Amino acid sequence: MTTTLHIAAACLFDERGHLLLVRKRNTRFFMLPGGKREAGEDALAALGRELFEELELRLDADALHALGQFQAAAANEADTWLQADIYRASLPHPVQPAAELEELRWLALDAPLPDDLAPLLREQVLPALQRLPGNPRTR
């Protein structure tokens, strides 16, 4: 039986326009920061909670710009699909991994893609960012 998880995640860009990726403890794939929505929680509330838990980052809702809704196979859970609300924002300051995060990585959007990217990121989000006019960073 296939499960669908509803998640919210963010494309967070540094001042160079590089995208922040995270890897959770005991996993292989890099993905966007964010996570599962709790019962009754909307996407922005879930994202705010997850960004604080994972990166000790607080962003105002008006700093987040919707990129879209996407579906893909989950990277680290068998027989699981993701229904994802994805936002983008500029990082206001440096961040460090917290909670279940083990590693951060910065991805230049014009660089060759590593082979350890989660399917949602590789197949859906990065192509959507490439289709944005101009620089995908928020202004």
N, C-alpha and C positions, 0 to 999 in steps of 0.2 A: 504494500500500500504506500502510495506517495503522499508525503506531507508537504504543505505549503506554509512557509514562515513569512510573516509580514515584517519587513525591516525598514529602517530609515538610516541613511548613510550620507556622508558628506565628502565632496571633492574639496579638500582644503589646500590652498596654494600659498607658497611662500613668496617673498618679494622677487624671486627670480622666475616665478611662474611654474615652479616644480610642484608636482602633486604628492601629497603625503599619503603613504601607504603604511598599513600596519599588519603585523603578523601576531596571531594569538599564540599563547604558550601551547606547546605540544602539537602544533600544526605546521604545514609546509607552505601554504599559499598566502600571499599578500593580498590584502583587500583594502577597501575604504574604511575609515573609522565610522562606527555606528553600531547598530544592533537591533535586536528584536523589539517589536512594539509589545507593550503589556496590554492586557484587557482594558478597553475603554480609553486607551492612550492614542492621541493623534500622532501623525508622523513628526511634526515639529517638537512636540513634547518628548517623544521617545528619543529623537536625535539630541536634544538638549541634555537629557539625562545621560545618554550613552557617551557623549563627548566629555561631559564632566567626569564620569566614572573612568573612562579610558585614558583621557589626556589631561584631566583637571582643567579643561577649557570651557569657558562660558562665552557663548555668542548670543547676541540679541537676535530675535527672529528676523528683524529687518536686515541683518547682515547675511542671511541665508537666501539664496536665489534658487528657485526650483529648476532642476535640469530635466526631470521627467520621471515617469514610472517605468520600471523595467522588470523583466522576468528572466531568470536563468537558473540552472542547476546550482545547488549549494556546493561550495568548494570542499567543505570538511564534514558533511553529513550525508550519508547514503540515502537514496530514495527521497530526497528533499529538494523542493523548488523554493526559490525566493521570489516574493513579490516586493519590489523595492521602490521606495520613494527616495530619490537622490537629489541632493542640493549641492550648491557650490558656494564657496566663500573664501575670502582672503584671511590668512592667519594673522591675528593682531600681535602675536609674540611667539617665541619658541615654545615648543611643547616637549614633554618627556612621556614615555609609556608608563601607564599605571594599570591597576586591576589585572585583567588577564592578558594584557599585551606583553609580548616578549621583545618585539623589535619594531623599529620605525625605519622606513626607507623613503627616499625622495626619488621621484620619477620625472625625468625631463620628457615632455610629451613628444618631442621630435627625436628621441633616442630609440634604438631598437628595443623591443619589448622583451623582458626576461621571461623565462618559461614557467615561473612560479607565481603567475598572477591568477587570481580567482576567476572563474568563468564570467561572472557578472561584470567584473571590471574589464576583462579582455574583450568579451563579445558584445557588450552593450554600452557601458559607460564611456570607455575610451573612444569608440566611434562617435558617440553623441557629442563628446567634447571637441572632437576634430571637426564636426559639422558646424560648430558655433562660429559666427563671423568674428574675425580678429582674434584677440587674445582671450582664451577661456577664463582667465582670472576675472574676478569681479572687480569693479572699479571703485 
